[in-house]
C-alpha cells in the first residue's frame, strides 16, 4: 500500500504481537481483538514513531487500518514544510 501502512503493520506485529496474516487495510481493530485501551497505547506509539500529533479520537475499535493510515498521512502532510 504505502510506507505509512507498512510501518503501521510492522508496529502492530513487532510491538503488539499481532499476527501479520490477520492484518489488512479493511480489517478493523475490533476484528484484531483490540479494545479502546489498546488503541490509546497504539496512538502513543504512532505519535512517537511517526513524529505526528494524533488525539485519542483518531482511532476507534471499529475503524480500519486504512482509516488510521489516512489519519497519519494527513497529519504528516499538515506538518510538512
DAZI-V149981 format. One record per residue. N is the residue number from 1. RES is the residue in three letters. SS is DSSP state (helix for helix, strand for strand, loop for the rest). OMEGA is omega as a letter, one per 30 degrees, with the letter a starting at -180 (NA if undefined). D_CENTER is the distance of its C-alpha to the mean C-alpha in whole Angstrom. Layout:
BEGIN
N;RES;SS;OMEGA;D_CENTER  N;RES;SS;OMEGA;D_CENTER
END
This chain:
BEGIN
1;UNK;loop;a;14  2;UNK;loop;l;13  3;UNK;helix;l;12  4;UNK;helix;l;9  5;UNK;helix;a;8  6;UNK;helix;a;10  7;UNK;helix;l;9  8;UNK;helix;l;5  9;UNK;helix;l;8  10;UNK;helix;l;10  11;UNK;helix;l;8  12;UNK;helix;a;8  13;UNK;helix;a;11  14;UNK;helix;a;13  15;UNK;helix;a;12  16;UNK;helix;l;11  17;UNK;loop;l;14  18;UNK;loop;l;12  19;UNK;loop;a;15  20;UNK;helix;a;14  21;UNK;helix;a;16  22;UNK;helix;a;14  23;UNK;loop;l;11  24;UNK;loop;a;12  25;UNK;loop;a;10  26;UNK;loop;l;12  27;UNK;loop;l;11  28;UNK;strand;l;10  29;UNK;loop;l;9  30;UNK;loop;l;13  31;UNK;loop;l;14  32;UNK;loop;l;12  33;UNK;loop;l;14  34;UNK;loop;a;12  35;UNK;loop;a;13  36;UNK;helix;l;13  37;UNK;helix;l;14  38;UNK;helix;a;11  39;UNK;helix;l;8  40;UNK;helix;l;10  41;UNK;helix;l;10  42;UNK;helix;a;7  43;UNK;helix;l;7  44;UNK;helix;l;10  45;UNK;helix;l;9  46;UNK;helix;l;7  47;UNK;helix;a;10  48;UNK;helix;a;12  49;UNK;helix;a;11  50;UNK;helix;a;10  51;UNK;loop;l;13  52;UNK;loop;l;12  53;UNK;loop;l;13  54;UNK;loop;l;10  55;UNK;loop;l;12  56;UNK;helix;a;12  57;UNK;helix;a;12  58;UNK;helix;a;9  59;UNK;loop;l;8  60;UNK;loop;l;10  61;UNK;loop;a;11  62;UNK;loop;l;12  63;UNK;loop;l;10  64;UNK;strand;l;9  65;UNK;helix;a;6  66;UNK;helix;l;8  67;UNK;helix;a;8  68;UNK;helix;l;5  69;UNK;helix;l;6  70;UNK;helix;l;9  71;UNK;helix;a;9  72;UNK;helix;a;8  73;UNK;helix;l;11  74;UNK;helix;l;13  75;UNK;helix;l;13  76;UNK;helix;l;13  77;UNK;helix;a;16  78;UNK;helix;a;17  79;UNK;helix;l;18  80;UNK;loop;l;20  81;UNK;loop;NA;23
END
